[in-house]
Amino acid sequence: MKAWTVGVRALCEFTARSGDLDLRFTPAATAQEGILGHQQLRLRRPEHYEAEVPLSYEMEGLVVRGRADGFDPVSNCLEELKTYRGAFDAIPEHHRRLHQAQAKVYAAMLCQARDLPGMTVSVVYYHVDKHKETSVSEYLEHADLWAFFEQQCRLYLEWGRQEQKHRLARDQACTALQFPFDQFRAGQRQLAVAAFRAQRDAQCLLAQAPTGIGKTLAVVFPGLKAMPEAGLDKLFYLTAKNSGRQMALDALQRLNPEGEGAWRVLEMVARDKQCPNPDKACHGQSCPLAEGFYDRLPAARQQALEQPMLTSQRLQEVASEHQVCPYYLSQEMLRWADAIVGDYNYFFDTHAVLYSQTLVQQWRSAVLVDEAHNLVERARSMYSASFSQVQLRMARKAAPSALKRHFTPLTRLMEDLIPEEGGDQWGLEKIPEDLLEQCDYLAARLGAYVAENPMPQDSPLLQFYFELLYFVDLAGQFGSHSLFDILAQRDGVLLNLRNIVPAPFLAERYGDAHGVVLFSGTMNPSQFYRNVLGLPPSTAELNVASPYRAEQLRVRQYAGLSTRYADRAQSLSGVCDIVGQAYQEQPGNYLLFLSSFDYLEQVSQALQERWPDMPLWHQQPGMSDLQRTQFLDRFTLDGKGVGLAVLGGAFSEGVDLPGKRLIGAFIATLGLPQFNPANESVRHVMARLFGERRAYDYTYLYPGLRKITQAAGRVIRDEQDQGFVYLLDERYGQRRVQQLLPDWWQIEQVRTDARSAQ
């Protein structure tokens, strides 16, 4: 077996953790505070004290390597230094056991290297605020230390041999992998080749490919093929919506139909969707699945690895059998999976677990970003933060008496931020210095309190502390890419740090990945996405020509019909006539996309009155996954009726209704964002960063037309499909608008006397 190296911490994290899972909030020292704490402790040690002692030992091909924090040769004491804040007793027991194991491994290697009969092994905890140290020490004989060291190594060796065998089999399977169909669809091979090169050569690729050519399979297949050639450890498939996640899982299943487990697939879902005990806290005294979690983890982990497709459901079953938390079992399994399917936030968010593990474990990871046009809005939300006076009041109410006075300066300052004449202040380019000072002050006071007083995760005080910390953190990174809003609400002021251009935050993530493929049916114009998403200059571009023929899709644009907001009331009769007449001429399943739920209700009522025999079903605000499924289930092969939905919502992209399940779409809006102070402030940022000429298009036109193309793409899903798209607005006749629509469309203009509204 090939030799490989493991760090002491990684070794002990795998072999020595035991006891309960305990996620009660315990404030940790920052990395910088940890460095300073170590320096302070070393200044207290005698001159002969040895710091950062390099140690390594090879056992049967496993090289264990690390640096012991300190050793005093006179007192014969090895020290493992740990920094913390808060109460010493609040340090979770499984953390302490891990610390002790690390110290014992270092001590064993030091005894072996220097032929010592034994030594005192001490874990020194240093409180970064109080500058106080607490030691947990014991004297251990060389033989006992070595027995412990050998035990850890043998546990890891057994696992490591299994993992090396799996990696070899995985790479062989990826090399031999064949495309699961006799031939590629038109354009599919072109995308697959470009995706393979990007992942093999550690490049970025921005790819636009039409809906229905099999984009998911076209990027997953080369992703697996590239793993042995590029030495990839992981393949991350990131999605914005659940539907995209399922398509990725289906593609990975299709590529491994025998279920032999040549590569391990893990589906990651949010904690609130995976937790079986949402009424309990995440620690052993509250939740039985947290009690003894680390004791039962090895058996659960081994069984989980035997599942080639570790979907959320299968993971729940394994966790239930071993009585462990399914969410934290999935967090453990991501270290051992080959392909991981999950939401964007697992890699791009500020505290993204896949990104942080990529850095810590030094993984070579390729990243596939599905429906990448969605990353603009999602990344903006990831790098935005806010808090309100209402939250401030609730936190103050929950605070003990001694802490309440610390809220007063920020409370008064927030009241003074509202101008006497009232109204909102959108798009400020600077955060007031006194506001930052008071936020810092209150965050420090709250941090000191919660460090000494553990509390439930749902405590209003703790929740506000988290919100405030995030606000302060992003305020420290505030720049030309973001804006600051002061919004007057009925119950007080809302402070909002609003990211507009996430490029500076995302660029670092691309750099730490080994190849990134961003793909979508709508990445036009590419320069917009390159600029806003911060893609490197070397990013390759691919625009796959549509395999569809103009005669497959009849596109009608209605001149004389306005769906602007001001024309909404007058639009109803025109929209209803067009929808009803089209349905009468060609009965079947249609989608009708509208600009808002309010307009949807108005059109629905008008349709019911005008065409009472035409079946209608509606999208509702805040639909559950089950309700969304029920909405889509109405689109049967022999069905007839019209489903009403909001443009840009759950049903305008990532929905596959082939053949007669959907024969047409009506789009009664241009999809432009509202003209309001918030969006106008976005336009000002775009003008400042990219020029006045691009500002309107970046803010209004491109986001709107992207939603139109996505919605229309629901109709034609393959080269046999036929259907209709009705563009219900006179503005679709404008040349600048038509240039952003698919170039294979042949738009037929129809005159109508109706006037209408967005």
C-alpha positions in Angstrom: 0.0 0.0 0.0 1.2 3.5 -0.9 2.4 5.5 2.1 0.4 8.5 3.0 0.6 11.3 5.6 -1.9 12.3 8.2 -1.7 15.2 10.7 -2.1 14.6 14.4 -5.3 16.6 14.6 -6.9 14.7 11.7 -5.8 11.4 13.1 -7.4 12.1 16.5 -10.5 13.6 15.0 -11.1 10.3 13.3 -10.0 7.9 16.1 -10.4 9.6 19.4 -13.7 11.5 19.5 -16.2 10.0 21.9 -19.2 11.0 23.9 -22.0 13.4 23.1 -22.6 15.8 20.2 -22.8 19.2 21.9 -23.6 22.2 19.8 -24.5 24.6 22.6 -23.0 28.0 21.7 -19.5 28.4 23.1 -17.8 31.5 21.8 -14.4 30.5 20.3 -11.3 32.6 20.1 -10.5 33.9 16.6 -7.5 32.6 14.7 -5.6 35.8 15.5 -6.5 35.6 19.2 -5.3 32.0 19.1 -1.9 33.0 17.8 -1.6 35.8 20.3 -2.7 33.5 23.1 0.1 31.0 22.2 2.6 33.8 22.1 1.5 35.0 25.6 1.8 31.6 27.1 5.3 31.1 25.6 6.4 34.4 27.1 5.5 32.9 30.5 7.7 29.8 29.9 11.4 29.5 30.8 14.2 30.1 28.3 14.9 26.4 27.9 11.2 25.8 26.8 11.0 24.3 23.3 8.1 25.7 21.1 6.7 24.2 17.9 8.5 20.9 18.2 8.4 19.0 14.9 7.5 15.3 15.3 6.7 12.5 12.9 6.6 8.7 12.9 5.9 6.1 10.2 3.9 3.0 11.0 3.2 0.5 8.2 3.1 3.2 5.6 1.2 5.7 7.6 3.2 8.8 8.4 1.9 10.8 11.4 3.2 14.3 11.4 2.7 17.5 13.4 4.2 20.1 15.7 3.8 19.8 19.5 3.0 23.3 20.9 5.6 23.1 23.6 8.0 20.9 25.7 9.8 21.7 28.9 12.8 19.3 29.0 13.6 20.3 32.6 10.2 19.4 34.0 9.8 16.8 31.3 6.3 18.2 30.4 4.7 18.3 27.0 2.0 20.9 26.5 -0.9 21.1 24.1 -2.1 24.8 24.1 -5.7 25.6 23.5 -7.3 29.1 23.6 -10.9 29.7 24.6 -13.3 32.3 26.0 -16.3 31.9 28.2 -16.6 29.5 31.1 -14.0 26.7 31.3 -16.8 24.2 32.3 -18.6 25.1 29.1 -16.0 23.5 26.9 -17.7 20.4 25.5 -16.5 17.1 26.8 -15.8 15.7 23.4 -13.6 18.6 22.6 -11.5 18.0 25.8 -11.2 14.3 24.9 -9.9 15.3 21.5 -7.4 17.7 23.0 -6.1 15.0 25.4 -5.7 12.5 22.6 -3.7 15.0 20.5 -1.4 15.7 23.5 -0.9 12.0 24.1 0.0 11.3 20.4 2.6 14.1 20.5 4.0 12.8 23.8 4.2 9.2 22.4 6.2 10.4 19.4 8.5 12.6 21.6 9.2 9.8 24.0 10.0 7.5 21.1 12.2 10.1 19.4 14.2 11.0 22.5 14.1 7.6 24.3 12.3 9.0 27.3 10.7 6.7 30.0 7.6 8.8 30.2 6.5 12.4 30.7 3.9 14.7 32.0 1.2 15.3 29.4 -0.6 18.7 29.9 -3.4 20.4 28.0 -3.2 24.1 28.8 -6.4 26.1 28.3 -5.8 29.9 28.0 -8.7 32.3 28.4 -8.0 35.0 25.8 -10.0 37.7 27.7 -8.9 37.0 31.3 -5.4 35.9 30.3 -5.8 33.0 32.7 -4.4 29.5 32.1 -5.9 26.2 33.4 -3.9 23.0 33.0 -5.2 19.4 32.9 -2.1 17.2 33.4 -1.1 13.6 34.1 2.1 11.6 34.0 2.1 8.7 31.6 4.7 6.0 31.0 6.3 5.6 27.6 4.7 2.1 27.2 1.2 3.4 27.9 1.7 6.4 25.5 3.0 4.1 22.8 0.1 1.6 23.2 -2.3 4.5 22.8 -0.4 5.8 19.7 -0.4 2.4 18.1 -4.1 1.9 18.8 -4.9 5.2 17.0 -2.7 4.4 14.1 -4.1 0.9 13.6 -7.7 2.3 13.6 -6.7 4.8 11.0 -4.6 2.3 9.0 -7.6 -0.1 8.7 -9.8 2.8 7.5 -7.0 4.2 5.3 -6.4 0.9 3.5 -10.1 0.8 2.8 -10.1 4.4 1.5 -7.0 3.8 -0.7 -8.7 0.7 -2.2 -11.8 2.7 -2.8 -9.9 5.6 -4.4 -8.1 3.2 -6.8 -11.4 1.5 -7.7 -13.1 4.9 -8.2 -10.4 6.2 -10.5 -10.4 3.0 -12.5 -14.2 3.2 -12.8 -14.1 6.8 -13.8 -11.5 6.1 -16.5 -13.6 3.3 -17.9 -16.9 5.2 -17.7 -19.0 5.3 -20.8 -21.7 7.7 -21.7 -25.0 6.0 -20.8 -26.7 6.5 -24.2 -25.8 5.4 -27.7 -25.2 9.0 -28.7 -25.1 12.5 -27.4 -27.9 14.9 -28.0 -27.1 17.9 -30.3 -24.9 20.3 -28.4 -24.5 17.9 -25.5 -21.1 16.6 -26.5 -19.8 20.1 -27.2 -20.7 21.1 -23.6 -19.2 17.8 -22.2 -15.9 18.4 -23.9 -15.6 22.0 -22.7 -16.6 20.9 -19.1 -14.0 18.2 -19.1 -11.2 20.5 -20.2 -12.1 23.1 -17.5 -12.0 20.5 -14.7 -8.9 18.7 -16.0 -7.0 21.9 -16.5 -8.3 23.8 -13.4 -10.0 26.5 -15.4 -13.3 28.4 -15.2 -15.9 27.9 -17.9 -19.0 30.0 -18.5 -21.4 27.9 -20.6 -24.8 28.8 -22.1 -26.7 25.8 -23.4 -30.4 25.5 -24.4 -32.9 23.9 -22.1 -33.6 20.3 -22.8 -30.2 19.1 -24.3 -29.3 17.3 -21.0 -26.9 19.9 -19.4 -26.8 18.0 -16.1 -25.5 14.8 -17.6 -23.2 16.8 -19.9 -21.3 18.3 -17.0 -21.5 15.4 -14.5 -20.2 12.8 -16.9 -17.0 14.7 -17.8 -16.7 15.7 -14.1 -16.3 12.0 -13.2 -14.1 11.3 -16.2 -11.7 14.2 -15.1 -11.3 12.9 -11.5 -8.4 10.5 -12.2 -6.7 12.7 -14.8 -6.8 15.8 -12.6 -6.3 13.9 -9.3 -9.6 15.3 -8.0 -10.7 14.5 -4.5 -14.2 15.9 -4.8 -16.8 16.9 -7.3 -19.3 19.4 -6.0 -22.6 19.9 -7.8 -24.2 23.0 -6.5 -27.9 24.0 -7.2 -30.2 26.9 -6.4 -33.4 24.7 -6.2 -34.5 21.3 -5.1 -35.4 20.3 -8.6 -31.8 20.8 -9.8 -30.5 18.7 -6.9 -32.7 15.8 -7.9 -31.7 16.0 -11.6 -28.0 15.8 -10.5 -28.8 12.8 -8.3 -30.6 11.1 -11.2 -27.7 11.7 -13.5 -25.2 10.2 -11.0 -27.5 7.3 -10.6 -27.8 6.8 -14.3 -24.0 6.8 -14.7 -23.8 4.1 -12.0 -26.9 2.0 -12.7 -25.7 -1.2 -11.1 -25.3 0.6 -7.8 -21.8 -0.9 -7.3 -20.5 2.1 -5.4 -17.6 2.9 -7.6 -18.0 6.5 -6.4 -19.9 7.7 -3.4 -22.6 10.3 -3.8 -23.8 12.4 -0.9 -26.9 14.6 -0.9 -26.7 17.5 1.5 -29.9 19.2 2.7 -30.6 21.9 5.3 -30.7 21.0 8.9 -34.3 22.0 9.4 -35.3 19.5 6.7 -33.3 16.7 8.1 -33.7 17.1 11.9 -36.1 14.5 13.3 -36.3 16.3 16.7 -36.8 20.0 15.9 -38.1 20.6 19.4 -34.9 19.5 21.1 -31.5 21.2 21.4 -28.4 19.8 19.8 -26.7 18.3 22.9 -26.8 15.0 24.8 -28.9 16.3 27.7 -31.7 17.2 25.3 -31.6 15.1 22.2 -31.1 11.3 22.4 -29.6 11.3 18.9 -26.8 13.7 20.2 -26.2 11.6 23.4 -23.3 9.2 22.7 -23.2 10.4 19.1 -19.4 9.9 18.7 -19.6 6.5 20.3 -22.1 5.3 17.7 -20.6 7.2 14.8 -18.0 4.7 13.6 -20.6 2.0 12.9 -23.0 4.5 11.3 -20.2 5.9 9.1 -19.2 2.4 7.9 -22.7 1.5 7.0 -23.2 4.8 5.3 -20.1 4.3 3.1 -21.6 1.0 1.9 -24.5 3.0 0.2 -23.4 4.2 -3.3 -26.2 6.8 -3.3 -26.4 8.4 0.1 -29.5 10.4 -0.5 -31.2 12.4 2.2 -33.7 9.6 2.6 -31.1 6.8 2.8 -29.0 8.8 5.2 -32.1 9.2 7.4 -32.5 5.4 7.4 -28.9 4.8 8.3 -29.0 7.4 11.1 -32.2 6.0 12.5 -30.8 2.5 12.6 -27.8 3.7 14.6 -29.6 6.3 16.6 -27.4 9.2 15.5 -28.3 12.7 14.2 -28.8 12.4 10.4 -27.7 16.0 9.7 -24.4 15.7 11.5 -23.9 12.3 10.1 -24.1 14.0 6.7 -21.6 16.6 7.8 -19.2 13.7 8.8 -19.8 11.9 5.5 -18.8 14.8 3.3 -15.2 14.0 4.1 -15.5 10.5 2.5 -17.9 11.2 -0.4 -16.6 11.6 -4.0 -19.5 13.6 -5.4 -21.5 15.9 -3.2 -24.8 17.5 -4.3 -26.1 20.5 -2.4 -27.2 24.1 -2.4 -25.0 27.0 -3.5 -24.5 28.1 0.1 -22.4 25.0 0.9 -19.6 26.4 -1.1 -20.2 30.2 -1.6 -21.7 31.3 1.7 -19.5 33.2 4.2 -19.3 30.1 6.5 -19.7 27.4 3.8 -18.8 24.0 5.0 -17.6 22.6 1.6 -15.4 25.6 1.0 -13.9 25.6 4.5 -13.2 21.8 4.3 -11.6 22.2 0.9 -9.1 24.6 2.6 -8.6 22.6 5.8 -8.4 19.2 4.1 -6.5 20.6 1.1 -8.9 18.9 -1.3 -8.6 19.3 -5.0 -12.3 20.0 -5.7 -14.1 20.7 -9.0 -17.2 22.8 -8.8 -20.3 22.5 -11.1 -22.7 25.4 -10.7 -26.2 24.6 -12.0 -28.5 27.3 -13.4 -25.7 29.7 -12.6 -27.7 32.8 -13.5 -29.3 32.3 -10.1 -26.0 32.8 -8.4 -26.2 36.6 -8.8 -29.2 37.0 -6.5 -28.2 34.2 -4.2 -24.7 35.6 -3.7 -26.0 39.1 -3.1 -28.1 37.7 -0.2 -25.2 35.7 1.2 -23.1 38.9 1.5 -25.8 41.1 2.9 -26.8 41.7 6.5 -29.4 43.6 8.5 -31.0 44.1 11.9 -33.8 46.2 13.1 -34.9 48.2 16.1 -37.6 45.5 16.8 -34.8 42.9 17.1 -32.8 45.3 19.3 -35.8 45.8 21.6 -36.5 42.1 21.9 -32.9 41.3 22.7 -32.8 44.1 25.3 -36.0 42.7 26.9 -34.4 39.2 27.1 -31.1 40.6 28.5 -30.4 40.6 32.3 -30.6 43.9 34.1 -26.8 44.3 34.3 -26.6 44.1 30.5 -29.6 46.3 29.5 -27.7 49.6 29.9 -25.2 48.5 27.1 -28.1 48.6 24.6 -28.9 52.3 25.3 -26.2 54.0 23.1 -27.2 52.0 20.0 -30.9 52.3 20.7 -30.6 56.1 20.8 -28.4 56.3 17.8 -30.8 54.2 15.7 -33.6 56.6 16.6 -31.5 59.6 15.6 -30.8 58.0 12.2 -34.3 58.6 10.9 -34.5 62.1 9.4 -37.0 64.5 10.8 -39.0 64.6 7.5 -39.2 60.8 7.7 -38.8 58.4 4.8 -36.1 55.8 3.8 -32.5 56.5 2.9 -31.5 54.1 0.1 -28.1 53.5 -1.3 -25.8 55.3 1.1 -22.2 54.7 0.1 -20.8 55.0 3.7 -21.8 53.6 7.1 -21.8 56.2 9.8 -18.7 55.9 12.0 -20.6 56.3 15.2 -23.0 53.5 14.2 -20.0 51.2 13.6 -18.5 52.1 17.0 -21.8 51.4 18.9 -22.3 48.1 17.0 -18.8 47.0 17.9 -19.3 48.1 21.5 -22.6 46.2 21.9 -21.2 43.1 20.2 -18.3 43.0 22.6 -20.5 43.4 25.6 -22.9 40.7 24.4 -20.0 38.4 23.5 -18.5 38.6 27.0 -21.9 37.8 28.5 -22.9 34.8 26.3 -19.4 33.4 26.7 -20.0 33.1 30.4 -23.7 32.2 30.2 -24.6 29.4 27.8 -28.1 29.8 26.4 -30.4 28.0 23.9 -29.8 28.6 20.2 -33.3 30.1 19.9 -32.8 32.7 22.6 -33.7 36.2 21.2 -30.5 37.5 22.9 -28.3 35.0 21.2 -30.0 35.3 17.8 -29.6 39.1 17.9 -25.9 38.6 18.9 -25.4 36.4 15.8 -27.2 39.0 13.6 -25.1 41.8 15.0 -21.8 39.9 14.6 -22.6 39.2 11.0 -23.5 42.8 10.4 -20.2 44.0 12.0 -18.2 41.4 10.0 -19.7 42.5 6.7 -19.4 46.2 7.7 -15.7 45.6 8.0 -15.6 44.5 4.3 -17.9 47.3 3.1 -16.9 48.8 -0.2 -18.0 50.0 -3.6 -19.7 46.6 -4.2 -22.3 47.2 -1.5 -24.7 49.9 -0.2 -26.1 50.9 3.2 -29.8 51.5 3.7 -31.6 53.1 6.6 -35.3 52.1 6.3 -38.1 53.6 8.4 -40.6 50.9 9.4 -43.7 51.1 11.4 -42.0 49.7 14.5 -38.7 51.5 14.0 -35.7 51.6 11.8 -34.1 48.8 9.8 -30.3 48.9 9.0 -29.5 47.1 5.9 -26.0 46.2 4.4 -27.0 45.3 0.8 -24.5 43.7 -1.5 -25.0 44.6 -5.2 -21.9 43.1 -6.9 -20.7 39.9 -5.2 -17.7 39.6 -7.5 -15.0 40.4 -4.8 -16.4 37.7 -2.5 -16.8 35.0 -5.1 -13.5 35.4 -6.9 -11.6 33.9 -4.0 -13.8 30.8 -4.1 -13.1 30.2 -7.8 -9.4 30.4 -7.1 -9.5 27.7 -4.4 -11.3 25.3 -6.6 -9.7 23.0 -9.2 -12.0 24.0 -12.1 -15.4 25.7 -12.0 -18.1 25.2 -14.6 -21.0 27.7 -14.4 -23.8 26.6 -16.8 -27.3 27.7 -17.6 -29.8 28.1 -20.4 -29.6 31.9 -20.0 -26.1 33.4 -19.5 -26.6 36.1 -22.1 -24.9 38.6 -22.2 -21.9 36.8 -20.8 -20.1 40.0 -19.9 -22.8 40.8 -17.4 -22.1 37.5 -15.6 -18.4 37.8 -15.9 -18.5 41.3 -14.3 -21.0 40.7 -11.5 -19.9 37.2 -10.5 -16.2 38.1 -10.6 -15.0 35.4 -13.0 -11.3 35.5 -13.8 -10.1 37.0 -17.1 -9.0 33.6 -18.3 -12.5 32.2 -18.0 -13.5 30.2 -21.2 -16.9 30.8 -22.8 -19.2 28.4 -24.6 -22.5 29.2 -26.3 -24.1 26.0 -27.5 -26.3 26.5 -30.5 -29.9 25.4 -30.1 -30.8 22.1 -31.7 -34.4 23.2 -31.9 -36.1 24.4 -35.1 -38.2 27.5 -35.4 -41.1 25.4 -36.6 -41.2 23.6 -33.3 -42.2 26.7 -31.4 -44.7 29.2 -32.5 -43.9 32.5 -30.9 -46.4 35.3 -31.0 -45.8 38.9 -29.8 -48.8 41.1 -29.2 -48.4 44.7 -30.2 -50.7 47.2 -28.7 -50.9 45.3 -25.4 -49.1 46.9 -22.5 -48.3 45.0 -19.3 -46.8 48.0 -17.6 -47.8 48.6 -14.0 -49.7 51.7 -14.8 -51.8 49.8 -17.4 -52.7 46.8 -15.2 -56.4 47.4 -14.9 -56.8 47.8 -18.7 -54.8 44.7 -19.4 -57.2 42.2 -18.0 -59.6 41.9 -20.9 -56.8 41.7 -23.5 -54.9 39.0 -21.6 -58.0 37.0 -20.9 -59.1 37.1 -24.6 -55.7 35.9 -25.8 -55.4 33.1 -23.3 -59.0 31.9 -23.8 -58.9 32.0 -27.5 -55.6 30.2 -27.7 -56.9 27.5 -25.4 -60.1 27.1 -27.5 -58.0 26.7 -30.6 -55.6 24.2 -29.1 -56.8 22.6 -25.9 -54.0 21.3 -23.6 -51.9 22.3 -20.7 -50.5 25.8 -20.5 -48.6 28.0 -18.0 -49.5 31.6 -17.6 -46.7 33.7 -16.1 -47.5 37.0 -14.4 -45.5 39.7 -12.6 -46.9 39.4 -9.1 -49.4 37.5 -6.9 -51.6 40.5 -6.9 -51.8 40.6 -10.7 -52.2 36.8 -10.8 -55.3 37.0 -8.6 -56.8 39.7 -10.8 -56.2 37.8 -14.0 -57.5 34.6 -12.4 -60.7 36.2 -11.4 -61.2 37.7 -14.9 -60.4 34.4 -16.6 -63.0 32.6 -14.5 -65.6 35.1 -15.4 -64.7 35.2 -19.1 -64.0 31.4 -19.6 -65.8 29.5 -16.8 -65.2 26.1 -18.4 -61.4 26.5 -18.6 -59.7 24.7 -15.7 -57.3 26.9 -13.7 -54.9 26.2 -10.9 -52.7 28.8 -9.1 -49.3 29.2 -7.5 -49.7 30.3 -3.9 -47.2 32.3 -1.9 -45.0 30.2 0.3 -45.9 26.8 -1.1 -44.5 23.7 0.5 -42.6 21.1 -1.5 -45.7 18.9 -1.4 -47.9 21.8 -2.7 -45.5 22.5 -5.5 -45.5 18.8 -6.5 -49.3 18.9 -6.5 -49.3 21.9 -8.7 -47.1 20.2 -11.3 -49.0 16.9 -11.0 -51.9 18.7 -12.7 -49.9 18.8 -15.9 -50.8 15.3 -17.2 -50.3 13.9 -20.7 -54.1 14.0 -21.4 -54.7 17.0 -19.2 -56.2 20.4 -20.1 -56.1 23.7 -18.4 -54.0 26.7 -17.4 -51.6 26.9 -14.4 -51.0 30.5 -13.2 -47.6 31.3 -11.8 -45.4 34.2 -10.9 -42.5 34.9 -13.3 -39.2 34.2 -11.6 -40.8 31.9 -9.1 -40.7 28.1 -8.4 -42.3 27.1 -11.7 -40.5 29.3 -14.2 -37.3 27.3 -14.2 -36.0 23.9 -13.3 -39.3 22.3 -14.2 -39.5 19.5 -16.8 -42.9 19.0 -18.4 -42.1 17.2 -21.7 -44.4 16.4 -24.6 -48.1 17.0 -24.0 -47.7 17.8 -20.3 -47.1 21.4 -21.4 -47.9 22.7 -24.9 -47.6 26.4 -24.3 -46.8 29.4 -22.1 -48.3 32.9 -21.9 -45.9 35.5 -20.5 -47.9 38.6 -19.5 -45.0 40.8 -18.3 -41.6 41.9 -19.5 -40.2 40.8 -16.1 -38.4 44.0 -15.4 -37.7 44.8 -11.7 -39.8 47.6 -10.3 -38.6 51.2 -10.8 -38.1 52.3 -7.1 -35.4 53.8 -4.9 -33.9 50.4 -4.0 -33.4 49.4 -7.7 -32.3 52.9 -8.7 -29.6 52.7 -6.1 -28.5 49.4 -7.7 -28.3 51.3 -11.0 -26.1 53.9 -9.5 -23.6 51.2 -8.3 -23.7 49.6 -11.7 -22.9 53.0 -13.3 -20.1 53.6 -11.0 -18.5 50.2 -11.5 -19.3 49.4 -15.1 -20.3 52.7 -16.8 -23.5 54.6 -17.3 -24.2 52.9 -20.6 -24.5 49.5 -19.0 -26.2 50.6 -15.7 -29.8 50.3 -16.9 -29.3 47.0 -18.7 -27.5 45.5 -15.7 -30.2 46.6 -13.3 -33.4 46.2 -15.2 -33.2 44.7 -18.7 -30.9 41.7 -18.3 -32.5 40.4 -15.1 -36.0 40.7 -16.7 -35.3 39.1 -20.0 -33.4 36.3 -18.3 -36.6 35.3 -16.5 -38.5 35.4 -19.8 -36.1 33.0 -21.5 -36.2 30.7 -18.6 -40.0 30.6 -18.4 -40.4 30.1 -22.2 -37.8 27.3 -22.0 -40.4 25.1 -20.1 -42.2 24.5 -23.4 -39.6 22.8 -25.6 -37.8 20.1 -23.8 -36.4 18.0 -26.7 -36.2 17.9 -30.5 -39.6 16.2 -30.8 -41.5 18.7 -28.7 -43.8 21.3 -30.3 -45.6 24.2 -28.6 -46.5 27.9 -28.3 -45.2 30.9 -26.5 -47.3 34.1 -26.3 -45.5 37.3 -25.4 -48.2 39.6 -24.1 -46.6 43.0 -24.2 -45.9 45.5 -26.9 -42.3 46.0 -25.6 -41.3 42.6 -27.0 -41.3 44.3 -30.4 -38.3 46.5 -29.4 -35.1 45.5 -31.2 -33.0 45.6 -28.0 -35.4 43.2 -26.3 -35.5 40.8 -29.2 -31.7 40.7 -29.3 -31.8 39.1 -25.8 -34.3 36.4 -26.8 -33.2 33.0 -28.2 -31.9 33.6 -31.8 -33.7 30.5 -33.1 -37.2 32.0 -32.4 -39.2 33.4 -35.3 -41.4 36.0 -33.6 -44.8 36.6 -35.2 -46.2 40.0 -34.4 -50.0 40.2 -33.8 -51.9 43.5 -33.5 -54.4 44.0 -30.7 -56.3 47.0 -29.5 -56.1 45.9 -25.9 -54.1 47.9 -23.4 -52.8 46.3 -20.2 -50.5 46.2 -17.2 -47.5 44.6 -15.5 
